[in-house]
Amino acid sequence: MQKNSVIAWSLVVALGGFLFGFDTAVISGAEKSIQQYWALNVFEHGLTVSIALIGTVIGSLVGSVPSDKYGRKNTLYMVAALYLLSAIGTAYATDWYVFLLFRLMGGFGVGMSSVTAPIYISEISPANLRGRLVALFQFNVVLGILIAYLSNYLIGQEGENSWRWMLGVQAFPSLIYLALIRLVPESPRWLVLHKGRDAEALKVLKRINPLNSEQELIAIKQSHRVLAEFEKPDSLLTKKYKTPITLAVLFAVFNQVSGINAIIYYSPRIFEMAGLGAHTSLLSTVGIGLVNFTFTLIAIGFIDKVGRRTLMLIGSVGLILSLGLVSRTFFMNDFSGFAITFYLMIYIAFFAFSQGAVIWVFISEIFPNEVRAKGQTLGSFTHWIMAAAITFCFPYLSEIAGGGNTFLFFSVMMMLQLLFVWKLMPETKGKSLEQIESNMMMH
């Protein structure tokens, strides 16, 4: 097996996750300055923060179209271009509507990236490495979030226009990503199933695993024939796929009702609600990003050893307890010291170790080859529509219901997640995509 080639290709594609994370988190440091710059009311402010998520929803919904039609690699070129245009456009915008347009474009990039990058990595990875390699995407997401928080903290010292630099620095990694994509080959499974280019696919498979490349090509073509015998291969929403559809949708919903995006987007505001000063709040977000990064790295080391399901069981228990402690802090008005910061860091640690590391791996594995892009689109779309809803509603909910009730709701949702993992979630570690496909067909 040419392990180094696969790892190198995965690292390049996973850089899309870095830009995904950076673009998602960078607005947290700029949102207050932007609100003052354009004198935005509550609705306009909520729209400004969540507009990228609206773009992400749209990008994730249409992400399978270019991915299936033009290939995984060409779609990643589009993603890199969208990130680059968004960074430059938001940095220079003097009109609020123009700013919204460029943030929307960045959201398109995030949505398309969340569909295409995990698919690509899962399709080139050997079964025994797939969890770790797809999790590199999430590792880069949290690295992007950490660097965005750190960048915001450093640039935030530079005066009233610092928000432009916060958003504009993303242009540099976007250019690097655009240049590096040309070094990766096209997905062999896409070449076989969507273009019938078996010879090209075999060349890539030989670079991945010279000893079993021909057998793998036969297995891919066989899965195509088995699927064709059942029904039209391009149709996802059929009874045959009810098991992977149910798993993907529920997994994505639970990911967001944990409250993760509310915390990523509004962490400085949450810390200020808890009585910390503005400067200390920005610094605390760097701590959140560092914990997120560290525990995602730890999870990557375990995901192919103990499995996806075990990580989710451990994480669900930790999320229930940590969110309960945050809720209690708000109910008791116990804001002395840094208790809430500590509890949120525990929360982030358990999230990164479970949901954060597992989601894109699990959803990219459970759909059959021919509908994988559509399945990933469904999971990604569900994830982002929930993220947009929670991010848009969080300031209103926390003001009306209070921090205690809001975080109690998140804790109760994680109790339901624990039941879902315990009763419904299968283990996929160590199985080829074709083996997982066969197991899913039997349910």
Summary of the structure (lengths in Angstrom):
residues: 443
radius of gyration: 21.3
end to end distance: 32.7
largest distance: 66.3
contacts: 1688
relative contact order: 0.14
helix: 83%
strand: 0%
